[in-house]
């Protein structure tokens, strides 16, 4: 990583002291990587009771973007000078993010009643084209995909690591920056964890299913992803678990 990137990442830490996790959030997935350039992550799940965050279950391993992390567009503040995630940079977005719905190939999954679940069909798209007004949005066509653009945007149905996934609200509607990174999910890891990702966070299937079953939209669940040094600096400032 270049000196300039390290400089701006450190500067962002200094100017984000006023931020705290939303008070109404009482569930939090925490991912901690060894460094900004690491594609490996340790994941934990926390719940807040009577104002105190407590771990639930054991930690588990996951994989991140092939080139590590970079600041993302989420709930946390960024300065105008912060280097942020871009489409195709092979980095996972760091910061604090809401969690969205679940998509998969299964008729149903074990989940909380309020969790959105969609069985993916051939007409379902996730738009990764930065020039589109639908960038980083889920769409369902009224017809089978016919154009090259429609076929390219189809959600994957025949790739098992993508057979179940939960949306991480990086660069998400209603405020989406063109080219700012799209299609960031928790999903099943590839080659039993031997492969990094293009920016998603991946894990064993049983851990993903456990997580999906545990997350309750009524408790405003969050995903906090940071390198270890940043997590330790920001934990007391942002009131992290």
N, C-alpha and C positions, 0 to 999 in steps of 0.2 A: 504494500500500500504506500502511496506517495506521501511525502511530508505534508503537502498541502491538504490532502484528504484527512490525515490525522489531525491537522490543525483545526479544520472546520468542524470535524466531529467533536473535538474537545470543546470548542467554542460553543457549540449548540448545547452541550451539557451545562455550561455555565449560565446560559441565558434562559434555561427552562426550569429554573428553581420554583417558580410560582405555581406550577401545574401540580394537581393531585388527581388521583383516580376518582371518578364520579362517586359521590357518596352513596347513591342507590345501588351500586354494583356490589354484589355479595358472592360472586363466583369469579375466579380468575385462573386462567391457564398461564403458567409462567414458563418461558423457554429461555435458558441461559447457555450461550455459546462461550467457548474458551477465548475467542478473539473476534475482531471484525472480519477476519479472513477465514474463519472456521466454518465448515459445512456440517459440523456435528453439534447437536444440542441436547441438553438434559431438560426434560419436561416435568413439571409438577402441577398439581391441581390443588387449589385453595378455596375454602369457603369462609365467609366472614360471619361471625356470630357475636352479638353484643359488642360490635366494633372491633373485634380482634380476628385477624386472618389466621386460619389454622389449616395445615396440610391435610389432604384426604388421600389415603393410600400411599403407595411408594412412587418414587420418581421413575421415569423411564426414558429410554434413548430415542432420538429422532435424527432426521437429516434435514439440512437446509440447502440453500442455493449453492451451486458449485463454486462460486467465488466468495461465499460468505454472506455478510450483511451490509446494509446501508440504510440510512434513515428512510422511513416510509411516511406515507400520508395517512395519519390516523387521528386519534383524539389528542395526542400530545402536540405541543407547539413546535414549530420549526421557524428558523429565521430566514430572511431572504437570501442569505449567503450559504445556507446549509446545502450540502450535496445530498440529493434525494434519489430514490430509486427511479429507474427509467425502464421502459419496455425493452426486454431482451438482454438486460445486463447480468443475468444469472445470479443475482443477489436477492436474499430474502429481506423484506422490509422490517426494520427494527422500529420499536416504539410501542404504543398502546392502541389496541384495535378492538372494536366491537366484533362479536361473532354473529354470523348470519345463519341462513338455512342449510339444509342438508340435501344432497343430490346423490342418486345411486341407481343401480340396475335392479335392485331388489323390489319386490312388491311392497314390502314394509320393513322398517327397522325399529329396534327398541329405542324409544326416545321419550322425552317429556311431552305431555299433551300439547303444549304451545309451540313446540319446535316444528318449523316448516319442513316437510319432506316432499321431494318430487322424484318419482321414478322417471329416469331419463328416457326420452323417446327419440326417434330419428329426427323429429322436428324441433328439438330443443337446441338452442345455440347459446354459446357464451362468447361475446364479441371481444376480440383482442386487436381489432383494427383501429389504430389511433385516429384515423381520419373519419371514422363513423360517429354519428351522433349517439349511437348505442354503445360506445366503448365501455368496456368493463361492466356490461349489463347482461342479464339473462333474458333471452327472448324465446318465444315459441312461435314457429311459423304456422300459418293456416294451411300449408301445403308441404309436401316433401321437398327437401332442398333440391334446387335445380341449377342455380348458378354456381360458379367456382367460389364466389365469396361465401355463399350460404353453406356450401359443403366444407369449406375451410373452417367455418365457425362452429360446426357441429360439436356438441359435447361428446366426449369419447364414450363408446359403449363396449368396445372390444379390447380394452386395455385394462387388465384387472386392477392395477394400482389406482386407477381412476374410477373403479366401480362403486366407491363410497367416499364421499368427501363433504366437508363442512367449510362454508365460506368464511374467510378472514377479511374483514371490511377495510382493506387497504385501498385508498384512492376510490372509495365507493360512493355511489349516489347518496345524496343529491349533488355532492360536490366532487366532480371527476375531472382530473387534469389529463388532457390528451397526451398520450405517450408516457404517463406517469407510472405505468405498471398495472397489469390486469391479471385476473384469474388466479388469485392467491387463495389457496385452500389448505386445510389439513386433509391429507389423504394417505392411503396405504403406501408404505415405502416399497421401493423397487430392489429386487435382488437381495431380499432379506437385509436391507440397510446398506448394501455395498455401493449403492449409487446415490449421488447427491441429486439435487433437483434444479429446476430452472428458477425457483424462487418460493415454492411452496414449503410447508413443513410436513414431513412424512414420518410415519411410525408403523409399528406392527398393527395388523388388522384388529387383533383383540383389544389393543389399547385404544385404537380409534373408536371401536364400537362401545367400549366402556365410557369414553369421553362423551360421545354423542348421547348416550343414555343418561349421563350425569348432568349435562348442560341444560339449564332451565332459562328460557328467554325472559321469564318473569323476574329473574334476578339480575338482569343486565350483565351477562357473562362477558369477560374481557380476555384478550390475549395480550400478554406483555412479553415481548421478545427483545433481548438485549445481550450484548457481550458481557462477560463477567465483571469487568472493570466498571462499565457504565451502570450495570445493575447495582453494584455495591455503592456507587456514588449517589445514584438517584433513589435508592430504596427509602431513605428517611425523608427525602424531599418530596417525592411523589406519593408517599404513603403506600409503597408496594408491599406485597406479602413477604 
